[in-house]
């Protein structure tokens, strides 16, 4: 096994610290991250290592630095990738179908991954989303699955889903039948893993 150099360890530590902070504080695009000094103190590493890691994250578009204000979680919809690929995706019908299918597959697998991590407070939140947004299916879908994706504790999966969601909403409503959301909540309450697949597949081919 190749051992990491000290600065590599610091870099990975910064990434992990940011991931944990985002997850525990349920940050949304536009929310502020800890300062460079706070991250350095928390990790017990030099500010130069923290600065390099933050610079890399900024180049990836995951965070943005605002002069005099601090570092903030970026909006994924602002990625240059979206702008570059949009014209190709919108002009290719087979690509559109692939995007929609991919998004639904991510939602299905995320729903299964989240099962063991869903708590009573999450069940309450799911029900509140359904109740409050039943007349706004687009926002209900987004809020519902954002909660599910957050429960997977997989930041990369969340980012990919958000990016694909941006595309799929342009040419597809992207929502499931209204009863679907409550049915999934019921399966979470029963901890019935086996039926989650069937529930999604009915939506795929309905």
N, C-alpha and C positions, 0 to 999 in steps of 0.2 A: 504494500500500500504506500502510495506517495503521500508524505506528510505535507500539510499546508504551511506556507511561510507565515510569520506573525501577522503581516499586513493582510494576508488572505483570511486568516482567522478573524481579524477585526472586521473585515468587510462582511463576512458572513454573519458575524454577530450583529452588525448594524442592520442588515436585512431582516434578521429574525426579530430584532427589537421592534422594528417598524411594523412588521407583520403582526406581532402580538399586540402592539399598541392600537393598530387599526381594528383588529378583531375585538379586543376587549372594550374599546370605546365606541364600537359600531360607527366608525367614521364614514361619512359620505363625501363624494366629490365636493371640494371647496372647504372642507374642515381643516383645521390647523394641526400640524404635527409638532412634536417636541422640538425645542431649539437644538442647534448643533452642540452647545455646551451641555444641555440636559442629557442628550443621547450619549455623549462622551463620558459623563459622570456615571450614568446608569450602566454602561458597558465596561467601565474601567479601562478605557482605551484613549488614545490621543485624538484630539480634535481633527488632526490632519486625515486620519483614517476615516473618521465619520464624514468629513467633508468630501472625500473621494467617493465614498459609497453613495452619498446623497447626490453627487454630481452625476453618477451613473444612472441613478433612478430618474433624475430629471431628463437626461438624454433619452431614456426610454419612454418619457411622457407620463410616468406614474405619479410624479410629484412636480410641483412648480414653486419656484422661489419668487416672492414678491418683495421688492426692495423696501426696506423699512418696516415690513410686516411679518415676515417669516416664511416658513415652508408649509405648503398646503397640498392636500391630496387632489390630483388633477381630475378633471372630468374625462372619462374614457372616450366620450364622443368627440373630443377635440384631437384625438390622435391623427397624425398625418396619414397613417395607413387607411383610415376611413376615407379621406379625401381622394387618395390615389386609386383605391379599388372601387369606389362607388360607381363610376361610369361603366366599368366592365361588368360589375354585378347586375346593375339595373338593365343592361342591354342584352343579357344572356338568360333566357328562360330556364335552361337546365341548371344554371348556377343559382338562380333564385330558389328553385326547388331544393337544391342541395343545402342552401343556407337555412331554409325553414326546417328541413329534416334534421340537420345538425343541431339546431337550437333545441328542438324537441327531444332529441336523444340526450343532450346535456341535461335538460330538465328532468328527464326520466331517471338517469343515473344519479343525479344529485339528490333526487327525492329518496332514492334507495339508500344512498350513503348517509343521508341525514337522519334516517329512522332511529338509529341507536343513540342519537344525540339530542333528539327533540325532547324537551321537558314540558312540564305542565304549563309553565308561563308562556312557552312557545305556542302550545295549543290554544291558549287564551288569545294570544296575538293573532294567530291565523283566523280565528273566528271573528275577531274584531275587524280585521282587514276585509273579510267577506261581508260582514254586516255594514260597515261604513262605506264600502266602495262597490256594492252590488250594482249600482247604476252607472258605474264608471269602469267597465270591464278591462280597459287597457291598463289603468292605474292599479286595479286590483291584481291583475296578472303580474305586473312588475313588482309590486310590494310583496306579494305572496311568494314569488320565486326568489326574490332578493333575500328574504328571510331563510328560505330553504338553502340557497347557495352559501349564505353566511354560516349556516349550521354545519356544512361540510368541512369548514375550517381550511378550505383550499382556495387561497387567494388567486392563484393562476386560473383555476376553473371559473371563478367569479368574473375575472377580467375578460376571459374569452367569451363567456355567456353574455356579458354586457355589450361587448363589441358586436357579436352576432345579432343580438336583439336589436341594436340600432339599425342594422341592415334589414332584418326581416320585417320590422314594423313599417317600412316604406312600401312594401308591396304585398303584405299579408297582415290581417288583423292579429294573427298569432295567438288567439285566445282559445281556450278549451270550452266545452259546453259548461253552462253555469253550474250544474250539479257536480261537476268534476271536482271543484275545489273543496267542497264540503265532504265529498266522498274520500278524498285523500286525507283530510283531517281525521275522518272516522278511522281510517286504516292506521294512522299514527297513534290514535288513542288505543286501538286494539293491539298495536305493535305487530300488525299483520304484514310482514315483508313480502310474502308469496303473492299477494294480490295486487301489489303496486304495479308490477309489470303489466298485468292484464288491464288494469285501469288505464294506463297510458296507451297501450296498443289499441284499445277501442277508440281513442281519440285520433290516433294516427290514421286509421282507416275508416273513420266515420264520414 
